[in-house]
Amino acid sequence: MIGTERGLSTSPQAIVNMFQRWYRHLGFVGCSSHSGRRTFITNAARKISTVGGSLRDVQVLAGHTNLRTTQRYIEQDVDAQRRVVQQM
């Protein structure tokens, strides 16, 4: 999907290296090539029900074959849990 000056495709390690350079250039600390993916999946999980979707849809967006894999990416939100219980 991502081409470089050396060709039309690139290795996974080259992608990791690009993210490291971009984050370092932007002054981001503690970020990795995977942190953006984790953030996307967490945010998608939080918003998917507002558009009529489910965690299964987030699983498909993430490209995971198992929902358990997707669940490992989703960060919990204790305040959101509390608000859901209060609405019951």
NORTAZI-V671928 format. One record per backbone hydrogen bond with DSSP energy under -0.5 kcal/mol. NH is the residue of the N-H (numbers start at 1). CO is the residue of the C=O. E is the energy in kcal/mol with one decimal. If there is no record, write none. Layout:
# NORTAZI-V671928
nh;co;e
NH;CO;E
NH;CO;E
This chain:
# NORTAZI-V671928
nh;co;e
3;1;-0.6
4;7;-2.4
7;4;-1.2
15;11;-1.6
16;12;-2.2
17;13;-2.5
18;14;-2.2
19;15;-2.4
20;16;-2.3
21;17;-2.3
22;18;-2.7
23;19;-3.0
24;20;-2.3
25;21;-2.6
26;22;-2.1
27;23;-0.7
27;24;-0.9
28;23;-2.5
35;32;-0.6
36;32;-0.8
38;34;-2.3
39;35;-2.3
40;36;-2.5
41;37;-2.5
42;38;-2.4
43;39;-2.7
44;40;-2.8
45;41;-2.4
46;42;-1.8
47;43;-1.5
48;44;-2.2
50;47;-1.4
51;48;-1.3
52;49;-1.2
53;48;-2.6
57;54;-0.9
58;54;-1.4
59;55;-2.5
60;56;-2.0
61;57;-2.4
62;58;-2.3
63;59;-0.9
63;60;-0.7
64;59;-2.0
69;66;-0.9
70;66;-1.2
71;67;-2.5
72;68;-1.4
73;69;-0.6
73;70;-1.4
74;70;-0.9
74;71;-0.5
81;77;-2.1
82;78;-2.2
83;79;-2.3
84;80;-2.2
85;81;-2.1
86;82;-2.2
87;83;-1.4
88;84;-0.7
88;85;-0.9
